[in-house]
């Protein structure tokens, strides 16, 4: 039986690393912390509460960041697929 959890974690780390590099090249003001929060929620299986405690923010703010960053990530993935 394959461990898909490990594969998802590796993919998430690679995706975040590529996005950080691209966003730095574009000189956009996009917090790396937001990408980490998105990855922790999306692939790490952490709860809003756990992520909030780790980053000293509230659950609602974690939810907002996750949604906002998800839009950016999806746009990034679509741009990569188009190339």
C-alpha positions in Angstrom: 0.0 0.0 0.0 1.4 3.4 -1.0 1.8 6.3 1.4 0.0 9.1 -0.4 0.4 11.4 2.6 4.1 11.6 2.0 3.7 12.2 -1.7 1.3 15.1 -1.0 3.7 16.6 1.5 6.6 16.4 -1.0 4.4 18.0 -3.8 3.3 20.7 -1.4 6.9 21.6 -0.4 7.9 21.7 -4.1 5.0 23.8 -5.0 5.6 26.3 -2.2 9.3 26.5 -3.1 8.5 27.2 -6.8 6.0 29.9 -5.8 8.4 31.6 -3.4 11.0 31.7 -6.1 8.5 33.1 -8.7 7.0 35.6 -6.4 10.5 36.9 -5.4 11.4 37.2 -9.1 8.2 39.1 -9.7 9.0 41.3 -6.7 5.4 41.0 -5.5 4.5 41.7 -1.9 3.2 38.3 -1.0 4.0 37.0 2.4 5.8 33.6 2.5 3.9 33.0 5.8 0.7 32.9 3.8 2.0 30.2 1.6 3.1 28.2 4.6 -0.3 28.6 6.3 -2.0 27.5 3.1 0.3 24.4 2.8 -0.1 23.5 6.5 -3.9 23.6 6.1 -4.1 22.0 2.6 -1.5 19.3 2.9 -0.5 19.2 6.6 -3.9 18.4 7.9 -3.6 21.0 10.6 -6.7 22.5 12.1 -7.4 26.2 11.9 -6.8 26.4 15.6 -3.4 24.7 15.5 -2.2 26.9 12.7 -3.5 30.0 14.4 -1.7 29.1 17.6 1.5 28.4 15.7 1.4 31.8 13.9 -0.2 33.8 16.7 -3.4 34.6 14.7 -7.0 33.7 15.1 -8.8 30.8 13.4 -10.9 33.2 11.2 -7.7 34.9 10.0 -6.2 31.5 9.1 -9.4 30.7 7.1 -9.2 34.0 5.3 -5.5 33.5 4.4 -6.1 30.0 3.3 -8.8 31.1 0.9 -6.9 34.1 -0.5 -3.7 32.1 -0.9 -5.6 29.2 -2.6 -6.7 31.6 -5.3 -3.1 32.7 -5.9 -1.9 29.1 -5.9 -4.5 28.0 -8.4 -3.6 30.9 -10.7 0.0 29.9 -10.4 -0.7 26.3 -11.3 -2.8 27.2 -14.3 0.0 29.5 -15.5 2.5 26.6 -15.1 0.2 24.2 -17.0 -0.2 26.7 -19.9 3.6 26.9 -20.4 
